[in-house]
Amino acid sequence: MLDLKPDYDVDYEEEEMNCSLSETLSKGQVSYSNGGMKGSVLTYTCPDNFTPYPVSQRVCGADGEWTSMRQPGGRALSRAVCKGV
């Protein structure tokens, strides 16, 4: 009987994806740590008398997506804004 098993071990690792570095913030700035790799932090910065809403930071997941943003009531948002304080 012919043995067709390979004589080596194959490890399959899921390739981690980088998050987009093209996020924008009207009237503000966006910065990234670690080039958008898993665990990178995206930080929104607004001018004086404004604050990032609904979050000031997001984290890049292994799926290549930034953590989601939600309003206090739970509604999902796709963009952060600089909101007057």
Protein Blocks (a to p, Z undefined) as FASTA:
>chain_A
ZZfbdfbdcddddddddddfkbccehiacddehhlpahiacdddddehiacdfbfbdcdd
fkopacddddfkopacfbdcdddZZ
